[in-house]
Amino acid sequence: MDHEKRHWCYTVWELRAGVAPKLIKANYPGNALIVEVITVVLTPMGKRNLRRHLFLVNMRNSRMPC
């Protein structure tokens, strides 16, 4: 989790990762993780803007070359 105050807004980022459900593993072999990025922006007027992004991580291509 990280936060920032810029341009009169307060932003909080949260990054989470978890094991992909069986349905995703069955349809996309090699994808073992889901990474979630959540962004919350609080404006000076009291508005709250929530954004959520999900990414599939392919474990077969995650190794560094020798």
N, C-alpha and C positions, 0 to 999 in steps of 0.2 A: 504494500500500500504506500502511496506517496501523495503529497498534496502541494498546491501552489496557489499563491495569491498574485494575480496579475490583471491589469485592466479593470480594476474594481470588482472582479469576480473571484470566487474561491472555488478551486477545482480539486477533486479527489479522484485518484485512479486506484483501482484495485485489480490485481491480476491473480487469477485462480486457474489451476489445472487439475484435471481428473481423468480417470479411465473412461474411455468411450463405451457407451452401451452396446450390448450384443448386436442390436439391429444395425448400428453403424459399422461395426467390425465385419458383419456378414456382407454388407453391400460395398464396403471399401476396405479390402484386405490390406493390412500393413498400417492402417491408421489406428493407433492405440490410445491416443490422448486427445482430449478436447481442452483447449485453452480459452478462457473467458476473460475479457477485458471489460470492466465496468467503469464508466466515467460519470461522475456527478458534478454538475456546475451549479453553484449558488450565486445568483446575481444580487446586486445591492437592493433591488426592488423586492427581494424575497422569493423570486421564482426559482424553481428547482428543475434542472434539465438532466434526465437520466438517459444514458446510452449504454447498450450492451452489445458486444461483438463476440461471436464464437468462431474459433478457428480449429480445423482438424490438423493434427500433427502426424506426418508420415514417419514412422520410426525406421523404416527401411533406408531412408536417405539421410538420417540424422548423424551418421558416423563421419568422422573426419577422414580424409584420404591418408593413407600411410606414406 
